[in-house]
Amino acid sequence: MKPFEFHEPSSIEAASRLLLQHGPSAAALAGGTALLIDMRHAELQPRHIVSLWNILGLDGFQANGGFHIGPLLTVTDLGDCATHPALQGLREAARSLGSWQVQNVATVGGNLCKASPGADLVPPLLCLDAHLTLRSADGERRIPLDGFLTGPDETALAPGELLAHIHLPPPPPHTGTAFLKIMRRRAVDCSIVSVCARVSLESDGVTCREARIGLAAVAPNPIRAPRAETLLAGRRLDETAIGAAAREARAETRPISDVRASADYRRHLVETLVARTVRQAAMRARREMGGA
């Protein structure tokens, strides 16, 4: 690891100016669970590290007109705070991310901005229609998470821009979510496939008003499966509808073969896990309605 200069700005604007000043030789530091590994493996050699930890207001969680998540909220704290029934899939994703040592340090914003194909928090946040506030010394803008990730290790962040806020709109009534992840060994491995589903039911408790399906480790970035979602909306959630949506989600993926699994195995897992998460999300939605 090469020597570097460590900066501790006290505002996003100051951090933005440092990142602009030093350009490609600078890197922002949140939890550091990915950055430090990349530095040790010589995949990144920044000459300037810009720590975000002296910037106030970036690590909170609030439930007010939806849910407001600070990018420096640790994964452990996210799991503790995401207690609303509709956030159960997000809590499950947080609890499955790495070991508890990693969860204590890794941040929500870091998991998003790393833009890993297998980022565990992205599928549930996609299902929850997350929007991001990006801020720099020149101002701020708000964009949907769906579209923020532009490729492996690539995002829509402009030079000098930082993730300042994550907003989840209020979930529709009668909504449940569920998350499942397959990996080679427990707790500390990256995903082979991870899936989240969100199901919102009509008042009859059996008709799907709308659905969201998020997938990770099956494309260059985590994605939604919009065609599969369309097959569920407005239909009774019987096994025929769920099976058709699961097969369509499988067709929407673009997995690769690597040391963890073959592309064909990943496609098989997508079909299996989508069906399971949709069933689980629907069951949780019914529980919120007081049903069985």
DRENPA-718908 format. One line per field, with one value per residue (C-alpha): x, y, z. Coordinates in Angstrom, 2 decimals, decimal comma. Example, Ala and Ser with C-alpha at 12.3 -4.5 7.8 and 13.67 -1.06 7.14 Angstrom:
BEGIN
xx: c(12,30 | 13,67);
yy: c(-4,50 | -1,06);
zz: c(7,80 | 7,14);
END
This chain:
BEGIN
xx: c(0,00 | 1,49 | 1,59 | -1,39 | -2,56 | -5,59 | -8,22 | -11,08 | -13,44 | -16,39 | -18,91 | -19,96 | -18,99 | -15,45 | -15,18 | -16,42 | -13,79 | -11,03 | -12,23 | -12,34 | -8,94 | -7,19 | -9,23 | -8,51 | -5,83 | -8,47 | -10,97 | -13,82 | -13,76 | -16,96 | -16,69 | -13,62 | -14,49 | -14,09 | -11,65 | -9,00 | -9,12 | -8,74 | -5,76 | -4,10 | -4,54 | -3,12 | -6,33 | -6,58 | -3,70 | -5,20 | -2,79 | -5,54 | -8,15 | -11,13 | -12,85 | -16,57 | -16,85 | -16,50 | -19,55 | -22,56 | -25,95 | -24,86 | -25,49 | -29,12 | -32,34 | -35,76 | -39,32 | -41,10 | -42,99 | -41,30 | -37,88 | -34,71 | -31,35 | -27,99 | -25,27 | -22,93 | -25,45 | -23,72 | -25,23 | -25,64 | -27,60 | -29,71 | -30,71 | -31,60 | -33,56 | -35,49 | -38,25 | -41,27 | -42,99 | -42,58 | -38,81 | -38,33 | -36,58 | -34,15 | -33,44 | -32,82 | -30,37 | -28,51 | -28,28 | -26,87 | -24,17 | -20,79 | -19,85 | -21,00 | -17,56 | -18,13 | -21,68 | -20,39 | -18,16 | -19,68 | -22,12 | -25,28 | -23,80 | -20,63 | -22,58 | -24,42 | -21,48 | -19,14 | -21,54 | -20,72 | -22,84 | -23,66 | -24,36 | -26,78 | -28,61 | -29,47 | -32,25 | -34,39 | -33,74 | -34,77 | -37,94 | -38,65 | -38,32 | -35,33 | -34,31 | -30,87 | -29,81 | -26,39 | -24,56 | -21,41 | -19,93 | -22,11 | -25,47 | -27,56 | -29,81 | -32,15 | -32,28 | -33,85 | -31,60 | -32,83 | -30,36 | -27,73 | -25,58 | -24,15 | -21,73 | -19,45 | -17,76 | -19,44 | -22,19 | -23,89 | -21,89 | -20,28 | -16,73 | -16,79 | -20,30 | -21,22 | -24,23 | -25,90 | -29,26 | -31,37 | -35,15 | -37,74 | -41,32 | -44,08 | -44,88 | -48,39 | -50,81 | -50,87 | -47,22 | -44,69 | -41,06 | -38,69 | -35,00 | -33,07 | -29,41 | -27,39 | -23,64 | -21,01 | -20,50 | -22,29 | -21,77 | -18,63 | -18,91 | -20,28 | -23,63 | -24,03 | -27,51 | -29,65 | -33,31 | -35,79 | -39,52 | -42,08 | -45,78 | -48,66 | -52,07 | -55,57 | -58,06 | -59,17 | -55,76 | -55,16 | -54,85 | -51,50 | -51,89 | -48,22 | -44,95 | -41,25 | -38,48 | -34,82 | -31,92 | -28,18 | -25,15 | -26,97 | -26,06 | -23,33 | -25,27 | -28,21 | -31,40 | -35,17 | -37,18 | -39,94 | -41,46 | -41,84 | -43,37 | -45,95 | -46,99 | -47,94 | -49,72 | -53,49 | -53,45 | -54,35 | -51,13 | -51,61 | -48,86 | -49,52 | -48,90 | -45,91 | -44,33 | -44,78 | -43,20 | -40,28 | -39,57 | -39,78 | -37,36 | -34,94 | -35,17 | -34,40 | -31,02 | -27,58 | -25,39 | -21,81 | -19,93 | -17,18 | -15,45 | -18,67 | -21,19 | -22,05 | -24,42 | -26,92 | -26,92 | -27,50 | -30,49 | -31,91 | -31,47 | -33,22 | -36,33 | -36,36 | -35,68 | -38,10 | -40,93 | -39,96 | -39,57 | -42,85 | -44,69 | -43,00 | -43,67 | -47,33 | -47,65 | -46,20 | -48,56 | -51,51 | -50,26 | -50,33 | -53,96 | -54,71 | -55,01 | -53,47);
yy: c(0,00 | 3,33 | 6,42 | 8,77 | 12,03 | 11,80 | 14,56 | 15,09 | 17,76 | 18,88 | 19,42 | 17,76 | 20,92 | 20,79 | 17,09 | 17,78 | 20,46 | 18,09 | 15,35 | 17,81 | 19,25 | 15,87 | 14,18 | 10,50 | 10,40 | 10,91 | 8,48 | 9,06 | 6,95 | 5,72 | 2,33 | 1,34 | -2,36 | -2,33 | 0,55 | -0,81 | -4,25 | -2,69 | -0,70 | -3,75 | -5,65 | -2,64 | -2,37 | 1,24 | 3,45 | 6,82 | 9,52 | 11,33 | 9,75 | 12,01 | 10,78 | 11,58 | 10,82 | 14,43 | 15,49 | 15,72 | 14,33 | 11,53 | 8,56 | 8,76 | 6,88 | 8,56 | 7,45 | 10,63 | 10,86 | 7,64 | 6,57 | 8,66 | 6,89 | 8,59 | 7,12 | 6,64 | 4,55 | 1,26 | -1,97 | -3,10 | 0,05 | -0,34 | -3,82 | -2,43 | 0,55 | -1,09 | -2,37 | -1,33 | -4,50 | -3,40 | -3,13 | -6,74 | -7,63 | -4,73 | -5,89 | -9,44 | -8,12 | -6,13 | -9,15 | -11,30 | -8,88 | -10,36 | -11,10 | -9,06 | -7,43 | -6,17 | -5,07 | -2,96 | -0,94 | -1,13 | 1,66 | 1,80 | 4,46 | 2,48 | -0,60 | 1,48 | 3,51 | 0,53 | -0,58 | -4,25 | -6,63 | -8,53 | -5,58 | -7,05 | -3,86 | -2,79 | -5,33 | -4,37 | -0,67 | -1,05 | -2,81 | 0,06 | 2,65 | 4,38 | 7,84 | 9,34 | 12,91 | 13,64 | 16,75 | 18,63 | 22,09 | 23,23 | 22,06 | 18,91 | 16,73 | 13,83 | 10,68 | 7,21 | 4,39 | 2,51 | 4,02 | 5,20 | 2,11 | 2,27 | -0,68 | -2,73 | -0,22 | 2,61 | 5,02 | 8,19 | 10,29 | 13,27 | 14,32 | 15,79 | 14,52 | 12,53 | 10,55 | 12,69 | 11,04 | 7,97 | 8,37 | 5,58 | 6,72 | 5,43 | 1,83 | 1,15 | -0,44 | -4,23 | -4,54 | -7,23 | -7,75 | -10,70 | -11,25 | -14,45 | -14,95 | -17,97 | -18,12 | -20,81 | -20,60 | -18,84 | -15,26 | -14,13 | -14,92 | -12,80 | -13,69 | -16,30 | -14,81 | -12,60 | -11,73 | -9,39 | -9,18 | -6,59 | -7,45 | -5,03 | -6,69 | -5,49 | -5,52 | -9,06 | -10,34 | -12,47 | -10,04 | -8,36 | -4,61 | -4,13 | -5,99 | -5,28 | -7,84 | -6,97 | -9,22 | -9,12 | -11,03 | -11,84 | -8,79 | -6,10 | -4,34 | -5,27 | -4,91 | -5,01 | -7,53 | -5,30 | -7,88 | -10,33 | -7,60 | -6,90 | -10,55 | -10,30 | -6,93 | -7,24 | -11,04 | -13,51 | -14,73 | -18,40 | -20,80 | -20,24 | -16,50 | -16,88 | -19,53 | -17,42 | -14,41 | -16,49 | -17,85 | -14,34 | -13,00 | -15,76 | -14,61 | -11,02 | -11,86 | -11,70 | -13,78 | -14,82 | -17,96 | -17,41 | -19,18 | -19,13 | -20,55 | -21,09 | -18,79 | -21,64 | -22,32 | -18,65 | -18,61 | -21,67 | -19,95 | -16,81 | -18,77 | -20,64 | -17,64 | -15,30 | -17,76 | -18,16 | -14,44 | -13,55 | -16,14 | -14,92 | -11,25 | -12,00 | -13,94 | -11,03 | -8,62 | -10,79 | -10,81 | -7,01 | -7,24 | -9,55 | -12,62 | -16,02);
zz: c(0,00 | -1,07 | 1,20 | 1,03 | 2,54 | 4,84 | 4,75 | 7,23 | 5,86 | 7,98 | 5,16 | 1,93 | 0,05 | 1,46 | 0,66 | -2,86 | -3,40 | -2,23 | -4,58 | -7,48 | -6,61 | -6,52 | -9,25 | -9,95 | -7,25 | -4,51 | -2,98 | -0,53 | 2,64 | 4,30 | 6,02 | 4,02 | 3,86 | 0,06 | -0,39 | 1,97 | 0,36 | -3,09 | -1,81 | -0,26 | -3,53 | -5,43 | -7,44 | -6,26 | -5,12 | -4,14 | -3,03 | -1,12 | 1,16 | 1,91 | 5,07 | 5,40 | 9,11 | 10,33 | 8,29 | 10,58 | 9,62 | 7,30 | 9,59 | 10,71 | 10,11 | 10,35 | 9,67 | 8,62 | 5,34 | 4,30 | 5,50 | 5,45 | 5,51 | 5,90 | 3,68 | 6,66 | 8,57 | 9,27 | 8,05 | 11,67 | 12,52 | 9,39 | 10,52 | 13,96 | 12,58 | 9,73 | 12,00 | 9,90 | 8,60 | 4,97 | 5,49 | 6,56 | 3,29 | 3,79 | 7,34 | 6,10 | 3,50 | 6,14 | 8,43 | 5,61 | 4,45 | 5,35 | 8,95 | 11,94 | 12,02 | 8,46 | 9,27 | 12,16 | 9,82 | 6,33 | 5,40 | 3,36 | 1,08 | 0,59 | -0,47 | -3,08 | -4,37 | -4,68 | -7,45 | -7,06 | -9,17 | -5,97 | -3,63 | -1,08 | -0,09 | -3,64 | -4,44 | -1,42 | -1,95 | -5,60 | -4,47 | -2,07 | -4,87 | -3,27 | -4,45 | -3,87 | -3,16 | -4,66 | -3,51 | -4,48 | -4,00 | -6,92 | -5,52 | -5,35 | -7,47 | -6,81 | -8,92 | -8,57 | -7,43 | -10,51 | -12,99 | -10,48 | -11,06 | -14,57 | -14,61 | -12,35 | -10,00 | -11,92 | -10,85 | -12,07 | -9,58 | -11,31 | -10,38 | -6,88 | -6,20 | -3,08 | -1,94 | 0,73 | 1,43 | 0,64 | 0,68 | 0,63 | -0,03 | 2,27 | 1,26 | -0,03 | 2,43 | 2,72 | 1,66 | 2,50 | 1,47 | 1,61 | 0,81 | 0,13 | -0,68 | -1,78 | -1,18 | -1,04 | 2,71 | 5,51 | 6,63 | 4,87 | 1,17 | -1,65 | -3,17 | -5,85 | -6,28 | -4,08 | -4,60 | -2,96 | -3,62 | -2,58 | -2,87 | -2,23 | -2,01 | -2,71 | 0,18 | -0,77 | 0,38 | -2,71 | -5,63 | -6,23 | -6,66 | -7,55 | -7,21 | -7,26 | -7,84 | -7,30 | -8,29 | -7,61 | -8,94 | -12,19 | -14,31 | -14,43 | -11,63 | -9,41 | -11,43 | -11,25 | -13,26 | -14,71 | -17,03 | -14,16 | -12,02 | -14,74 | -14,76 | -11,08 | -11,03 | -11,04 | -10,77 | -8,04 | -6,45 | -7,19 | -8,19 | -11,89 | -11,63 | -9,33 | -11,55 | -14,67 | -12,97 | -11,70 | -15,19 | -16,65 | -14,04 | -15,01 | -18,64 | -17,64 | -16,12 | -17,72 | -15,41 | -15,96 | -14,98 | -12,42 | -9,52 | -7,46 | -9,92 | -13,56 | -15,42 | -15,81 | -12,07 | -11,37 | -13,72 | -11,96 | -8,59 | -9,81 | -10,78 | -7,48 | -5,24 | -6,99 | -6,40 | -2,74 | -2,02 | -3,74 | -1,65 | 1,53 | 0,77 | 0,05 | 3,28 | 5,24 | 3,50 | 4,55 | 8,14 | 8,09 | 7,04 | 9,94 | 7,70 | 8,11);
END
